[in-house]
Amino acid sequence: MGVSFYPRVENASEDWTRQISGKALARDYPRLQRLIKKQGHRDLMAFYVPHAEEMTGSDREAWFNPMKGIGIIDAMTKVLEERRGEFESYERLKEDLQDFHTILDRAAATGKRWNLAMDT
């Protein structure tokens, strides 16, 4: 089945917040992160927050400015395009990155914050 990465948007239940598969991104994340880290970009996992039911008593739900995530997604997209022949699932990964960017862009436009979520 696999893991998927997606942006969770604060106080949002609209369909546009779930328009991403996120499986290719989760699968290729370690490699993408390694490549963008060399360029000085922040780790996408810095924005990860467990689902409420997974949190312990000391965990707090954190929300972030979408623009910070957009910068990371843009860097990943640039690396993907520069090395497109090196990624087996290039098309699916490109689609995940585009969808992630679209969701964060819309969150920014509507004044909403986000965090990174994962599903298995």
GIMO-V590794 format. One record per residue. N is the residue number from 1. PHI is phi in whole degrees, 0 to 359 (none if undefined). Layout:
N	PHI
N	PHI
//
This chain:
1	none
2	95
3	266
4	229
5	254
6	204
7	279
8	262
9	260
10	300
11	50
12	230
13	235
14	292
15	302
16	299
17	282
18	240
19	271
20	206
21	278
22	80
23	287
24	295
25	297
26	297
27	294
28	264
29	306
30	304
31	290
32	301
33	297
34	300
35	291
36	281
37	297
38	299
39	266
40	90
41	277
42	291
43	282
44	302
45	295
46	296
47	259
48	287
49	224
50	297
51	298
52	307
53	289
54	264
55	283
56	267
57	301
58	270
59	286
60	232
61	285
62	244
63	233
64	229
65	292
66	301
67	297
68	293
69	288
70	300
71	300
72	291
73	296
74	298
75	296
76	295
77	296
78	297
79	297
80	300
81	294
82	292
83	237
84	307
85	288
86	267
87	249
88	298
89	254
90	310
91	298
92	293
93	293
94	300
95	296
96	300
97	295
98	296
99	295
100	300
101	299
102	300
103	295
104	295
105	298
106	291
107	300
108	298
109	294
110	259
111	73
112	257
113	259
114	214
115	211
116	273
117	239
118	224
119	233
120	244
//
